[in-house]
Amino acid sequence: MISSGILSGMRVVELSAFVAAPLGGMTLAQMGADVIRIDRPQGGLDYRRWPVTKDNTSLFWAGLNKSKRSVAIDIAKPEGRELAQALISADGDDAGMLLTNFPARGWLSYEELSKRRADLIQLTIQGDRHGGSAVDYTLNPAIGLPMLTGPQGYEGVVNHVLPAWDLITGQMAAVGLLAAERHRSRKGEGQHVKLPLEDVALAVMGHLGFIAEAELGVERERCGNDLFGAFGRDFLTADNERVMVVGLSEKQWQSLVNACDIAEQIKQLAANLGVNLDLEGERFKAREGIASLVGPWIKARPFADVAKAFDANGVCWGRYQSVSQMVKIDDSCSEKNPMFNKVEQAGVGTILSPSIPLNFGSGRDSAKPAPVLGAHTESVLCDVLGLSSAEYGRYYDSGIVAGPAS
Amino acid sequence: MISSGILSGMRVVELSAFVAAPLGGMTLAQMGADVIRIDRPQGGLDYRRWPVTKDNTSLFWAGLNKSKRSVAIDIAKPEGRELAQALISADGDDAGMLLTNFPARGWLSYEELSKRRADLIQLTIQGDRHGGSAVDYTLNPAIGLPMLTGPQGYEGVVNHVLPAWDLITGQMAAVGLLAAERHRSRKGEGQHVKLPLEDVALAVMGHLGFIAEAELGVERERCGNDLFGAFGRDFLTADNERVMVVGLSEKQWQSLVNACDIAEQIKQLAANLGVNLDLEGERFKAREGIASLVGPWIKARPFADVAKAFDANGVCWGRYQSVSQMVKIDDSCSEKNPMFNKVEQAGVGTILSPSIPLNFGSGRDSAKPAPVLGAHTESVLCDVLGLSSAEYGRYYDSGIVAGPAS
């Protein structure tokens, strides 16, 4: 399972569940790090997370733990915790890194762990900055976006389906570990890095200007599927395909006007409204008028003709499709895209699996399956900790560790 | 502007616009890297991106370029390109890094740039893997999620308001640069790393199991604000506050049942439906029945009582609030949260600004404002490239570079 990727040689121990921490670890694993995920023998809290197969094998777990090694240890028992601590603090210049979203207290506190290895790097993903629990689904409501999402005029709230905060946090966890490892390689110092999910979301709301806008007294209104601050909207074609068109930059805007052959009407619209449509913000203000010109042009043509005209003019546009359509008809979501390959995933069968989107000049490994739970317990304990077969057998027989789940 | 953070000493040149590339650069800058953003003298494509102040100063630009240095060079002119190339390839073990979402061709191709510095690291964010253009707003429709977002039974599509793919890509850009720099520091090799936005989205859809689910022939249905695969839903309190409650893990589920004091009714519901509600997936199947018990309990109580009971029982829950409410009443979005501090942002005033959510054991810098466009043109060209004042003056007078925008 250890790969030849750009992080080859690095070793990270992961104690995790759900999205953010497993994704952070997998990001490093798909770049060649040896990421060892430790789970209790019955599997972690995410071991049965939906979507699942008919036999209750989790496609979610399989997706977020690719390229890792899996070690099953009963960390409810003192001997199990001792083994986990030994793995976390094991020797090696490129080892001594822990990624977790478990509470960093007791046996898993930095204070305890760094007694065993002074230059340990621990990155702990927390719910909030006080160490309290929060998940994407309960945090997102407090961020304000569910009140801005959904059809214009809709009175309710709309949750996002993509756990965006978790996903951003997962990548930031990889950033934090790499930055801390760079620092350690130069200064010899380890450290405990904390990454609160809530702070990730709040920081993004600041970065995108939402917080400053509210401080200036502006309450942004729901604008449906429109692109805020410029022209962008979805439209139906004559054959009922739906497309999204965007005129954000000046070039994109001119392309759209040219493709729809509405330069004259746009000039008249601008004159009537007294606005300058060369400015992106004025396009947002005049979006209903613009849509009344673009919409009929699209509605009068079948999708194939719209696509042809848009592409010929360099329009920035996209087509709505379901996940199933994407999987069935989109070349980008197939082995024609070198990021994907088919893997044999235990309990699932052959599935299309993505490697990492970062395409290094020195190449990237193909996607590898997620391990069977506990598949590497014996090899990791013997190789990394130097346990003999007899010693491993003793742990195994007493139920402190487990081998591959059947 | 150069900080004392964990990446102190690293220098990255950025040629960028919009979200992903500027966020990637800012992530490094907020960890102490010297990130030099080069723009044309009139500002890049994102210089007026909404939200804006009444005077058309972009809060978006200010938010995504904090802690950077700004250099204004007319890269449409050959002499301007020559200066930009010189900055990109300038000496220094920790320099020689370029982050861009501009097309990597012509003067900005890796082939050309690496002639000046053989160990250059270039990370190029692309729309798709072929180098074609795509933006979050046109890519998202093709990913399938707009058909799964929004109220159950809704027939249309719902775009996300948060540019999630851009945000994930921005963090991955930082990951890619740090991984490539680690490799270079060990092996002496630079490289061109490509990161297509489309591949980021496709990879996530694979990681979360959406692609495998579709391959297995399952077309997931819209489930409104419900948490897919377990119990989670939003409810109104007696005083019309809205809360999200989640029972994903067993502990969360038991906490909710205890808080609402519905253990008996849940047992009967399970018996009536013939399901085992200890399993998360069965809770999803029985969600209407569960909601019919949880909902009335919440609806019968004012928010304050609900919050008290939930907290006392350790329920995983959240409160819906608007961005304005968050800014006005939420301590997490204030200077009480050490991630935030007030900064004086030119053209805007004093605003609450986030530093990086990664809280290193060795500390983190406070948030710094975004630079005035061109504020560092002279200092960067003189310090990094060794230009004399007279040489700088010649470039300035001929309009090839510009000083701070007024």
Interface residues (C-beta under 8 A of the other chain):
Chain A: I6 L7 V19 L23 M26 T27 M31 L45 R48 R49 W50 P51 V52 T53 N56 S58 L59 F60 A62 G63 L64 K66 Y110 D128 R129 S133 A134 V135 Y137 T138 L139 N140 P141 A142 I143 G144 L145 P146 M147 L148 T149 G150 P151 Y154 G156 V157 V158 N159 H160 V161 L162 P163 A164 L167 I168 T169 Q171 M172 A174 V175 G176 L178 A179 A180 E181 R182 H183 S185 E189 Q191 H192 V193 K194 L195 P196 E198 D199 V200 L202 A203 V204 M205 G206 H207 L208 G209 F210 I211 A212 E213 A214 E215 L216 V218 E219 R220 G224 N225 L227 F228 G229 A230 G232 D234 R242 V243 M244 V245 V246 L248 S249 L279 E280 G281 F284 C316 W317 G318 R319 Y320 Q321 S322 V323 S324 Q325 M326 V327 K328 D330 S332 C333 N337 P338 M339 F340 Q345 V348 I351 L352 S353 P354 S355 I356 P357 L358 N359 F360 G361 S362
Chain B: I6 L7 V19 L23 M26 T27 M31 L45 R48 R49 W50 P51 V52 T53 N56 S58 L59 F60 A62 G63 L64 K66 Y110 D128 R129 S133 A134 V135 Y137 T138 L139 N140 P141 A142 I143 G144 L145 P146 M147 L148 T149 G150 P151 Y154 G156 V157 V158 N159 H160 V161 L162 P163 A164 L167 I168 T169 Q171 M172 A174 V175 G176 L178 A179 A180 E181 R182 H183 S185 E189 Q191 H192 V193 K194 L195 P196 E198 D199 V200 L202 A203 V204 M205 G206 H207 L208 G209 F210 I211 A212 E213 A214 E215 L216 V218 E219 R220 G224 N225 L227 F228 G229 A230 G232 D234 R242 V243 M244 V245 V246 L248 S249 L279 E280 G281 F284 C316 W317 G318 R319 Y320 Q321 S322 V323 S324 Q325 M326 V327 K328 D330 S332 C333 N337 P338 M339 F340 Q345 V348 I351 L352 S353 P354 S355 I356 P357 L358 N359 F360 G361 S362
